[in-house]
Every structure is written in structure tokens, then in C-alpha cells.
Amino acid sequence: MASILILKRRITAAQNVSKTTKAMQMIAASKMKRAQDATLASRPYVQSLTALSAQLAKYTGSDETSHPYLKQRSLTNKTLVIVLSPDKGLCGGLITNLLREFLRYGKTQQNVAFITVGKKLEMQVTHQKKEIIASFVFGNTTPTFDMVFPVTRIIENYYLSGKVDNVKIIGTHFTSIFTQTPKITTILPLQVPQEEKEEAKNPYIFEPDQKTLMTPLLNHYLEMAVYQHFLESFVSEQAARMISMQNATDNANSIIEDLKLEYNKTRQAKITNEILDITGANTM
């Protein structure tokens, strides 16, 4: 049985851990609330923008005249992948699940270049000796729209110059506070269902012209698609960290209760032994 002094030290250490994890839980909860509001608010807009872009893409004519973002092509058979991951740990199994998705994709695809956003998977991409053309960090606050511009400029440069044929994002989709799902999404070329293309027999009249309308629309689609994935990944990270720290706090409190019980038993046993020693000495 441990001494009273050792038990006191263990209780103090567990209490300090509980205070730390509780504070981290509250910080993550605050960040998650702001990010969740932004994510859920922008999600319908991005979905409508994507649907509108796909709807108009049905009437843009042949592949020769359509915008490059709409063309299915095989110039290089190379894919540009944006990998979104947390900068920090302590977020449960989120990083492990992301890593599993990244490794699964990496086994089947060889001709790939990467843009990493977040430090955790950047180390894994480097370890796998993959081509990294740029690296960014998420930061500690809800992503702003300005954050996507450095990433989208690289995407535009590589895609429009024909260096890559596809652009995908590996990130985490926020379903709920308790559920965050790793996901691979193709953002370029814009996916237009073939059956919808076949139904588009009477094209719209574009004013002033097709290119003038579609170019800013598709550029905005790209920016919003990347931004939405930034938001989804950030809120998923904060939700996972909040739950992880809540579990850590609960475990620390449980350990504290067990240590206090052992401390009281040890203290009671010590007092009993001292009383017996005093009683025995008086009877001699």
C-alpha cells in the first residue's frame, strides 16, 4: 500500500491534469461553436453554387469550347491533392483516420503531387517521399476566406497550365460533434452527370458571352469549394479535440476518486495502528 505522502502527490498530479484537460476542452468547445456556425452557414451556399455551375456547364458546348474546369482530360494523368490535417494532436482518432485514408489513396495512385495544409499529415507525406509543391498551416482560429487564395492560385496555375488533370482534396467531413469522417473529394474538373449533358439539347443564350459568365463563376466555385473543406476540417478537429479532452477530464476525475479512496483507507489504517500502539504501550 502506497504511503500517504505518495498518494497526496498522485492526487495533486491528477488534479492538475484534470484542470489542464478541462481548460483545453472549454477552448476547443468555444472554437468549435464558432467554426460550426460558419461551416453550417456556408454549406448550403456552396452546394447551391456547385449545382448552379454544374447546371450551366450542361450548356457550354463541346469540350473544345468549354471552360478548362469542365474538361475531362488525360494530358499528364497526374493528380494534384490538397491534404488537410490538424497542426496539433490531442484530437482522438481523427489524425489516425485521416492517415489511414491518405495511405489507402497513396497505395493506388502514384503520379500525384501534394499541397499540405496542416503539420500532422505533412510529416507523413514527407515520410512517404511524395512530391510536395507547397505547405501551409491552419492556425488556431476559424479559417477565413482570405486563407484559400494562396492555395487556389497554385491550383489554378497547375491545372490551367496542364500540369495536372485532376484536383482532389483529402480532408474530414463534419457530420456531428461525435462523428467526423475522412473523405476524398474531386473538385476539378467539375463533375457534371453524363445524363444531364445528354438532356441539354437547347443551350441557353449567354450574355455577354459564355466565357465572360462562366470564368468568374467557376473561379468562385473553386475558391468556395476549397474554403468549405477548410471549414469542415477545422470544425472536425475542434470537435474531436473537445470530446477527447472531455474523456481525459472524466478519466482524471475517476482516478482522483480512486486515489482519494485509497488515501482515506491508508490514513485510517495508519490512525488505527497508532491507536493500537498507544493502547498496547499503556497496558504494558
N, C-alpha and C positions, 0 to 999 in steps of 0.2 A: 504494500500500500504506500503510495507516494506521501511525502511529508507535507505538512500544512503550507510551508513556505513555497514549495514547488507548485502546489495546487493554486495558491494565490497568483503566482506568476503566470500560470497557464490561463487562469480566468481573465486576468488583465490583458494578456495577449489576444485571447479570443474576443474580448470586448472591443479592443482596438480594431481588430479585423472587421467585426460587425459594424462599427461606426464608419469605417472606410467604405465597405461594400454598400452600406445604406446610402452614403453620400453619392457614390457612383451611380447607384440605382436612381436616385432622385434627379441627378444631372441628365442621365440618359432618358428618363421619362419626360423631362422638360424639352429636350432636343427632339425627341420622338414626336411629341404633340405638335410642335411647330412644323416639323417635316411631314408628318402625316396629313396635316391640314393642307399644306402646299401640294402634296402628291395627289390626294383625292380631288382637290380642286382643279388641277391641270389635266387629270386623266381623261375626263370627257372631252375636253378641248382637243387633246392630241388624237383621240380616237376619231373625232369628227373631222379633224384636219386630214388624217390619213385616209379616211373614207372619201372625202372630197377629192383629194389628189388622185386616188385610185379611180374614182368615178370619171373625172375629166380625162384621165390617162386613156380611157377606153376610146376616146375620140381624137387622139392625137396622130392618127395616120399610121404609116408603116414605120418599121424600126429605123429606116434611113432618115426619116424626117422627125422622129420623136426625140424628146429630151434624153440625154445620156443616162439620167437617173431611172429611166423607164426601160432601158435596153437590156435584154438578156444576152450576154456575150461571153466569148471564150478567147479573149486576146492573150492572156497570160496564164489563165487558170489559177491565179493567185488570189488569196483572200486576205483582207485586212480585218483584224479582230480587235475590238476595244474590250479590254478586260477591266471590269470594275470590282474593286475589293476594298475592305477597310484599311485604314492606316494603322489601326491599333487592334490588339487582341481583346480577350475577355468578353467575347460575344458568342459564347456557346459553340454549337456545331456549325455556325454559318460559314466560317472560313473553310472548315473541312469539307462541307458540302460543295462550296464553290470550287475548291481544289479538285475534288472528285470529278466535277463537270468539266473543268479545264483539261484534266488528264485524259478523260474519255474522249474529248474532242481532239486533243493533240495526237492520240494514237491513230486516228483515222484520217487526219489531214496533215500533209507535210509542207505544202507550198503556202506558208502562212507568214504574214508579218503582224506584229502586235503593237498596239498602243496601250500602255498600262496606266490606269488611274487608281491610285491606292498602293500602299507599300507591300501589303501582305502577299499578294499574288505576283507582284513584280519580282520578288526574290525567287519564286518558283519558276516563272518564265525564264529568268536568267539561268537558273539551275538546269533547266531543260535545254539550254543553249539555243533558244529560239531567237529569231530576229526581232529586236525591239527598236522601233523607229522614234518613239517618244515616250516619256514618262511624266506623269502628273500626280499630285496628291489631292485628296478630297478636302482636307481641312477639318475643322472641328465644328463648323456651323452648317446650317441648311444650304445646299448648293444654290447659287444664284445663276440667273440666265447668262450672265457675262462669262461664267466659268466654261461654257461649252464652246465658245468661239475658237480658242486655240486648237481644240480637238477637231471641230468641224472644218477648220481651214486645212488641216492635214488631210482629212478625209476627202475634201473637195480636190485638193492637189493630186492625191494619189489616184482617185477614181477618174477624174476628168482627163488626166494625162494618160490613162490606160495602163497604169502600173498594177492595178488590181481590178478584178472583175466583180468581186462581191465585198460587201462590208457587213460584218456581224458584230453583235455585242454579247459578251458573256457577263451577266450580272444577276442580281437577285430580285425577284418579283415579290412585292409586299402584298400578301393576302390578308393577314391579320396580325395582331400583336404576337400570336403564338405560332404563326406559320409564315415562313419566308422560303421561297422556292427558287433554286438556281435555274437559270433559263438562258438559252441561246436564241437570239432573235436576229433575223436578216433585216437590215434597214435599207440597203441598196443592193440591187435595184429594187425599186418599189414593187411590191407584189400585187399584180393585177390578175384576178382569176381568169383563166382562159375562156370559160363560158361567158363571162361578161364581155370580153373582147369580141366574141363571135356575135353577141346580141347587138353590139353597137354598129348598126348599119346606116344610121342617119347622123353623121357627125354634127356637132354644134358649130356655129359660126363664132370664131374667136375675134374679139375686138380689143385692142387694135390688131393683134395677131397672136397666134398660138404661143410663140416663143416669149413674147413680152409678158404674157399672162402666166405661163407655166414656170418660167425660170424663177421668179421670186417666190412663187407658191411652193415649189419643190425645195428651194433653199430653206424656206421657213419650216417645211416639213422635216428636213434633215436636222435642223437646229432643235426643234421641239422634240423629235424622237430621241435624240441624244440627251437632252435635258430631262425628259421624263425618266429615262433609265438612271440618270444621276440621282434623281429624287427617290426612285424606287429602291436603289441600292443603299442610299444613306438612311432612309427611314427603316429599312430592314436591319441595318447594322445597329441602330439605336434601340429598336425593339428587342433584338436578340440580346444586346448588352443589358438592357433593363431586366429582362427575365433571368438572365444569367446571374446578375448581381442580387436580384431578389432571392434566388435559390441559395446563393452563397451566404446571404444575410440570415436566411432561415436555418441553414446548416450551422452557422456560427452560433446562433442563439440556442440551438439544440445542444451543441457542445458545451456552451456555458451552463445550461441547466444540469447537464450530466456532471460537469466538474463541480458545480456548487453542491450537488447531492453528495458527491464523493468527499468534498471538503467538509461538509457538515458531519458525515459519518466518521471521518478521520478525527475531527475535532472532538466529537462526542466520545469516541474511543479513548482519545488522549485524556480527556477530563475524567472518564471512568477509571482509567488506570491510575491517575494521580490520586483520586479519592481512595482507591483500594490500597495504594502505597501508604497514604496517610493513616488510614484505618488500621492497616497491618502494623504500622510502626507504633501506634498508640496501644495496641493490645499486647505488645511485647514487654 
